[in-house]
Amino acid sequence: MEDRVFERRFSEHPAFWAACVTAVTLIYVYIFGKLNEARPQRDAGAIWLLLCFSMTGLSYVARRTETIRGTLLRRWMDRAGSVWLLFAIFSFSALISFEAAGKIFSVRLPAGAEVAAAFLLALAAIAAGMREAQIIETTRITIETEKLPPELPRLRIVQITDLHLGPYSGVKLLARVLRRVREEEPDMVVATGDVADGPLEGRRREIAMFRRLKLKYGFFAVMGNHDFYDDEEEARAFMRRAGMRLLDAEAEYAGGIVVEGVSDRDHLLKEKWNLSRSETLIVNTKSRNPDKFILLLRHRPVVEIGTQGMFDLQLSGHTHGGQLLPYPSSRLFLRGHSRGVKKLKNGSMLYVSNGVGYVGPPLRFFAPPEIVVIDLVRKNGSPAEERR
């Protein structure tokens, strides 16, 4: 396998941290001022700042040091720190909104009432986000096609994506996900990237849980950006030990269709005739299989213009549906397409899943975790989507 250069996480750039520290400090100081306004003779402001810097330090210590060996302790330190940060951001947003409303309507609440209301709203939002992150939905897509062999009237595929298994998410999340997968009795399962998010050494329980899946046509997977960040070879080894067939710009026949998969960033690696690595695979696969249903697995919801019509369905993830900031579009800052079914040119289709895991705090807002059930049916028709 050739050497590849992958972009660093945005959180590894010094400018990112400088901007974050500045913004968070300003938020903390603003709320400090509000508390002093509400309770000028008490130490509420000083207690606030002490809590702020103590709780913020928990996430930094959990993620940036190896001195804490206990996975469970690191996980809860990180969650406490990240949830506190969201609490501060939500409280700040509420206070700014109250101030703007007061100027517009010339009505101001007492400072103490504003702070109390902001804190309560922030707590309510966090509770709602935590609950949403735990409720996995099932999205169903039916695609009628003449490209299935006569002996196979239906092929059921389940997509999972963005599990982000690692120090901060593991057995409990995976158990919920795989329980939903088994309930659907799939013929094939596909994982479209970001299975890993951090070290996976010694994850025997998770491997055993994956291997208990009984699938007629196999379990296929591709690498996402997070799978490359910490230890690429460890992530690859984990997926293979878990029984996944890892596709790295490769195609295989299974269940009467062609399953092809590309790794993250393959669309940026140029090969012959100035085609990207992924374009080369897609073009070659179509030329060899003009009459077969072609399923493309790709982590990012990127569709190269010249490939439309050269696959039937692309399954992607990466976006989390926005996770915390889904409006006005979950693709506001990320290249690609928004979640859901997209009809592309020349008969190709794309589905972008919210995924089942999370990055950072275990919260989601209006972007519920999901598994995707795709039924390929041997008939003519168009895709239909329903959510339960």
C-alpha positions in Angstrom: 0.0 0.0 0.0 1.5 3.3 -1.1 2.3 6.1 1.4 -0.5 8.7 1.6 -0.5 12.1 3.3 -3.7 12.9 5.1 -4.7 16.2 6.5 -4.3 16.9 10.2 -7.4 17.2 12.3 -8.5 20.8 12.4 -8.1 20.6 16.2 -4.3 20.1 15.7 -3.7 23.5 14.2 -2.5 26.1 16.7 -4.7 28.8 15.1 -7.8 26.7 15.9 -6.8 26.4 19.6 -6.0 30.1 19.8 -9.4 31.0 18.4 -11.1 28.6 20.7 -9.3 29.8 23.8 -10.1 33.4 23.0 -13.8 32.7 22.3 -14.3 30.6 25.4 -12.5 33.1 27.6 -14.8 35.9 26.3 -17.9 33.8 27.0 -16.7 33.0 30.5 -15.9 36.7 31.2 -19.3 37.8 29.9 -21.2 35.4 32.2 -18.9 36.5 35.0 -20.0 40.0 34.5 -23.7 39.0 34.4 -23.3 37.1 37.7 -21.5 40.1 39.3 -24.4 42.3 38.1 -26.9 39.9 39.6 -25.0 39.3 42.9 -22.6 42.2 43.4 -21.9 41.5 47.1 -21.4 37.7 46.7 -18.7 35.5 45.3 -20.9 34.0 42.5 -18.6 35.4 39.8 -15.4 34.1 41.4 -17.0 30.7 41.9 -18.1 30.7 38.2 -14.6 31.4 36.9 -13.1 28.7 39.2 -15.7 26.1 37.9 -15.1 27.2 34.3 -11.4 26.8 34.2 -11.5 23.6 36.3 -14.1 21.9 34.1 -12.5 23.0 30.9 -9.2 21.6 32.1 -10.8 18.1 32.4 -11.3 17.7 28.7 -7.8 18.9 27.9 -6.2 16.6 30.5 -8.3 13.6 29.3 -7.4 14.0 25.6 -3.9 15.5 25.7 -2.1 13.5 28.3 -1.2 9.8 28.6 -0.8 10.0 32.4 -4.4 8.9 32.9 -4.5 5.2 32.0 -8.0 4.4 33.0 -10.3 4.5 29.9 -13.4 5.0 32.0 -11.9 7.9 34.0 -10.7 9.5 30.8 -14.1 9.1 29.2 -16.0 10.7 32.1 -13.5 13.5 32.5 -13.8 14.3 28.8 -17.6 14.2 28.9 -17.8 16.4 32.0 -15.5 19.0 30.5 -17.2 19.0 27.0 -20.7 19.2 28.5 -19.7 22.0 30.7 -18.4 23.9 27.8 -21.7 23.5 25.9 -23.5 24.6 29.1 -21.5 27.8 29.0 -22.1 28.4 25.3 -25.8 27.8 25.6 -26.1 30.0 28.6 -24.1 32.8 26.8 -26.4 32.4 23.7 -29.5 32.7 25.9 -28.2 35.8 27.7 -27.3 37.5 24.4 -30.8 36.7 23.2 -32.4 38.2 26.4 -30.3 41.3 26.0 -31.3 41.7 22.3 -35.0 41.2 23.1 -34.8 43.7 25.9 -33.4 46.4 23.5 -36.0 45.6 20.9 -39.0 45.5 23.2 -37.7 47.9 25.8 -38.3 45.4 28.6 -35.5 44.0 30.7 -35.6 41.2 33.2 -33.6 41.6 36.4 -30.1 40.4 35.9 -30.6 37.5 38.4 -33.7 36.3 36.6 -31.9 36.5 33.2 -29.0 34.4 34.5 -31.3 31.8 36.2 -33.4 31.5 33.0 -30.3 31.2 30.8 -28.9 28.4 33.0 -32.2 26.5 33.1 -32.5 26.7 29.3 -29.0 25.5 28.8 -29.6 22.5 31.1 -32.8 21.7 29.3 -31.0 21.8 25.9 -28.3 19.5 27.2 -30.8 17.0 28.6 -32.7 17.0 25.3 -29.5 16.5 23.3 -28.3 13.6 25.5 -31.6 11.9 25.1 -31.6 12.3 21.4 -28.1 10.8 21.1 -29.3 7.6 22.7 -32.3 6.9 20.5 -31.3 5.2 17.3 -33.7 5.5 14.5 -34.1 3.3 11.5 -34.3 4.8 8.0 -35.7 2.6 5.2 -35.0 3.0 1.6 -36.5 0.7 -1.1 -34.9 0.7 -4.6 -36.6 -1.2 -7.4 -34.1 -2.4 -10.0 -33.9 -4.8 -12.9 -30.2 -5.4 -12.1 -30.7 -8.1 -9.5 -30.4 -11.7 -10.7 -33.7 -13.6 -11.2 -33.0 -16.0 -8.3 -32.7 -13.0 -5.9 -36.0 -11.1 -5.6 -34.7 -8.9 -2.7 -31.4 -8.0 -1.2 -31.4 -6.3 2.2 -28.4 -4.1 3.1 -27.9 -2.3 6.4 -25.6 0.7 6.6 -23.9 1.8 9.7 -21.4 4.7 9.8 -19.5 7.0 12.2 -19.4 4.7 15.2 -16.3 6.5 16.6 -15.3 3.6 18.8 -12.4 4.4 21.1 -11.7 5.7 24.6 -14.9 7.8 24.6 -17.4 5.3 23.1 -17.5 1.6 23.1 -19.5 -1.5 24.2 -22.7 0.2 25.2 -23.2 2.1 22.0 -22.1 -0.8 19.8 -24.6 -3.2 21.7 -27.5 -0.8 20.9 -26.4 -0.5 17.3 -25.9 -4.2 16.6 -29.2 -5.1 18.3 -31.0 -2.8 15.8 -29.0 -4.3 13.0 -29.9 -7.9 13.9 -33.6 -7.0 14.2 -33.6 -6.1 10.5 -32.2 -9.6 9.4 -29.9 -8.1 6.8 -28.2 -10.1 4.0 -25.3 -7.7 4.0 -23.9 -4.9 6.3 -21.7 -2.0 5.2 -19.7 0.4 7.4 -19.0 3.7 5.7 -16.0 4.9 7.7 -15.0 6.3 11.1 -15.4 3.0 12.9 -12.4 4.1 15.0 -11.8 7.3 16.9 -8.7 6.7 19.0 -6.8 3.6 20.2 -8.6 0.3 19.7 -5.9 -2.0 21.2 -7.4 -4.8 23.2 -11.0 -4.2 22.1 -11.8 -8.0 22.2 -15.4 -7.5 23.3 -16.3 -5.2 20.4 -14.6 -7.6 18.0 -16.6 -10.5 19.4 -19.8 -8.5 19.1 -19.2 -7.8 15.4 -18.3 -11.4 14.7 -21.6 -12.6 16.1 -23.4 -11.1 13.1 -24.6 -13.8 10.8 -24.7 -12.4 7.3 -25.3 -14.2 4.0 -23.2 -12.0 1.8 -20.7 -10.4 4.2 -19.7 -7.3 6.0 -18.0 -4.6 3.9 -16.2 -1.5 5.2 -14.2 1.5 4.1 -11.8 3.8 6.0 -13.0 7.3 7.1 -10.9 10.3 8.1 -10.9 9.4 11.8 -9.7 5.9 11.1 -6.4 7.4 9.8 -5.8 9.9 12.6 -4.5 7.9 15.5 -3.2 4.6 14.3 -4.2 3.6 10.7 -2.8 0.0 10.9 -4.5 -0.6 14.3 -7.9 0.6 12.8 -7.4 -1.7 9.8 -6.5 -4.6 12.0 -9.5 -4.1 14.2 -11.9 -4.0 11.3 -10.4 -7.2 9.8 -10.5 -9.0 13.1 -14.1 -7.9 13.5 -14.9 -9.8 10.3 -15.2 -6.8 7.9 -14.0 -7.0 4.3 -12.1 -3.7 4.1 -12.3 -2.2 0.6 -9.4 0.1 -0.3 -10.2 1.2 -3.9 -11.5 -2.3 -4.6 -14.6 -3.9 -5.9 -16.2 -7.3 -5.0 -19.2 -9.3 -6.2 -21.6 -10.2 -3.4 -25.3 -10.9 -3.3 -25.7 -10.5 -7.0 -24.4 -6.9 -7.0 -21.0 -5.2 -7.1 -19.8 -3.6 -3.9 -17.0 -1.1 -4.4 -15.3 1.1 -1.8 -12.8 3.9 -1.6 -10.8 5.2 1.4 -11.2 8.7 2.7 -9.4 11.3 0.5 -9.0 8.9 -2.5 -10.8 11.6 -4.5 -7.7 13.8 -4.0 -5.1 11.3 -5.1 -4.4 11.6 -8.8 -3.5 8.6 -11.0 -3.3 8.0 -14.7 -5.0 10.5 -17.1 -5.4 12.9 -14.2 -8.2 10.7 -12.8 -8.4 10.4 -9.0 -7.9 7.1 -7.4 -11.6 6.8 -6.7 -12.6 7.9 -10.3 -10.3 5.2 -11.7 -12.0 2.5 -9.6 -15.5 3.7 -10.4 -14.9 4.0 -14.2 -13.2 0.6 -14.4 -15.8 -1.1 -12.3 -18.6 0.2 -14.5 -16.9 -0.7 -17.7 -16.5 -4.3 -16.5 -20.0 -4.6 -15.1 -22.3 -2.5 -17.3 -25.5 -4.5 -16.3 -24.9 -5.1 -12.6 -26.1 -3.0 -9.7 -23.1 -1.1 -8.3 -23.0 -0.1 -4.7 -20.4 2.5 -3.8 -19.2 2.9 -0.3 -17.5 6.2 0.5 -17.1 8.0 3.8 -17.4 11.6 2.7 -20.5 12.6 0.7 -18.4 13.7 -2.2 -19.6 12.8 -5.8 -17.1 13.4 -8.5 -18.9 14.9 -11.5 -17.5 12.4 -14.0 -18.7 9.4 -12.0 -22.4 10.2 -12.0 -24.2 7.4 -13.8 -21.3 4.9 -13.2 -22.8 3.6 -9.9 -26.3 3.0 -8.8 -26.2 4.0 -5.1 -23.5 5.7 -3.0 -23.7 5.3 0.7 -21.8 7.9 2.8 -21.7 9.4 6.3 -19.1 11.8 7.8 -21.5 14.8 8.4 -23.4 13.4 11.5 -26.3 15.4 10.1 -24.6 18.4 11.8 -24.8 16.7 15.2 -24.9 20.0 17.2 -25.5 22.6 14.5 -27.7 21.1 11.8 -29.3 24.4 10.5 -29.8 25.8 8.0 -28.0 22.9 6.3 -25.8 20.2 7.8 -23.5 20.9 4.8 -23.0 24.6 5.5 -19.3 24.2 6.2 -18.5 20.7 5.0 -18.0 19.8 1.4 -20.6 17.4 0.0 -24.3 16.8 0.3 -26.9 17.1 3.0 -28.4 14.0 4.7 -31.0 11.9 3.0 -31.7 10.5 -0.5 -30.3 12.5 -3.4 -31.1 11.8 -7.0 -28.0 12.4 -9.1 -27.5 12.7 -12.8 -27.7 9.7 -15.1 -29.6 7.5 -12.7 -27.2 7.5 -9.8 -28.4 8.0 -6.2 -26.7 9.0 -2.9 -27.7 8.5 0.7 -25.9 10.4 3.4 -26.5 9.0 6.9 -26.4 10.9 10.2 -24.4 8.0 11.6 -24.8 6.4 15.0 -21.9 7.9 17.1 -20.7 11.3 18.0 -17.6 13.4 18.2 -17.1 15.4 21.4 -20.0 15.5 23.8 -22.6 12.7 23.7 -25.3 15.0 22.4 -27.2 15.5 19.2 -29.7 18.2 18.2 -32.3 17.5 15.4 -29.8 15.0 13.9 -30.8 11.7 15.5 -28.5 8.7 15.2 -29.6 6.2 12.6 -29.0 2.9 10.9 -30.1 2.7 7.3 -32.0 -0.3 5.8 -31.8 -0.5 2.0 -34.0 -3.1 0.3 -33.0 -3.7 -3.3 -36.1 -5.2 -5.0 -36.1 -6.8 -8.5 -38.6 -4.5 -10.2 -38.7 -1.1 -11.9 -39.4 2.0 -9.9 -38.0 4.8 -7.8 -36.5 5.0 -4.3 -38.8 5.7 -1.4 -37.7 6.7 2.0 -39.6 6.5 5.3 -38.5 7.0 8.9 -39.9 5.3 11.9 
